[in-house]
Amino acid sequence: MISIKTNTIMAATTVTFAFAMSVSTAIADEKFVPDSTPTIIVPFGAGGGSDILARTIANVIDQLELLPTNIQVENHPGGSGARGYNYIAEQRGDPYTIGTVSVSFFTTPLLGSSPVDYRDFTPIAAIAMSPYIVAVPEGSDINDIADLKSRERLTTGTPGVVSDASLLSQLMQEQSGATIDAVPFDGVGEVLSAMLGGHIDFMFGNPGEIEPQLEAGTLRALAVSTDERLPSFPEVPTLEESGYDIEHVQLRGIVMPMEISDHAVSYWEDIFRQVAESDAWEEEYLNRFGDVPRFVGSEEFSGILEETNDLYARMMNELDIEQ
């Protein structure tokens, strides 16, 4: 009798386990398909690199008809990115909220000016790398990068208290001997306005941010921050060629809030992979704005976010920027 009961229990358990496994498999096989409008949140004002990135991504997604719904872009500027990133992080579990990664994604939290940091987001993908161009107004008497070393004092603008631009200006100050006053603005658009208004001497801008002004002749490029000259600006020397031991580019990536399902992460990772591999992306973003092509999936991107955060922490410490 005991043996019969035991076998019966085991059989029932086996059936229960098999049923649970079949349900689990069915759930695992379910695919996430958006049935609401996704929104890309830009934590800065219009006209900056993050805004251009988001709007180009949205345009390419629409052109390629990758989604069954429309996709929209919203600007949430303020606090050197803190307002927008905090908003994204608050949308826990929402697979329709997307954010772009910028320098302030790392540096604002490191300054203690944001309630969230990179660990409060779900990594989706890295999609490109953006170099920096040192530029001056067309009418400036700074004719080349060597002229910067001959000045006693210069003023530049930065999108936020701590950004790639401010870190690069600190490095240039150390290597040039000139005093460089970095004035923080709330976004690259404001930095550009200050440049064109004659309020600052030079700026660091991604190609996507300042190429229209370079083409229009209102700005002049002096150097680029890559290890080699950019194909889109072959006549512009690198900082290293110009006597500076400086090489730095900005990571362009996509994150979402925490608690996003694996199905949604895989779905969006594939969407951004299709964007990154498309001719439309190459034509409308990479070729147009001089960015470097690069796609990295969610798992690898997670490690890159941690490494990048550590890099900025070390740079800020070495440059004695208060954390």
CORRAVEN-V536396 format. One record per helix or strand of 3 or more residues. SS is the DSSP state (helix for helix, strand for strand). FROM is the first residue (numbers start at 1). TO is the last residue. Records with the same first field share a line. If there is no record, write none. Layout:
# CORRAVEN-V536396
SS=FROM-TO, FROM-TO
This chain:
# CORRAVEN-V536396
helix=2-29, 49-64, 79-90, 104-110, 118-120, 145-149, 164-176, 188-196, 207-216, 231-233, 262-276, 279-289, 298-318
strand=38-42, 71-75, 97-101, 121-130, 133-137, 153-159, 179-185, 202-205, 219-224, 250-257, 292-296
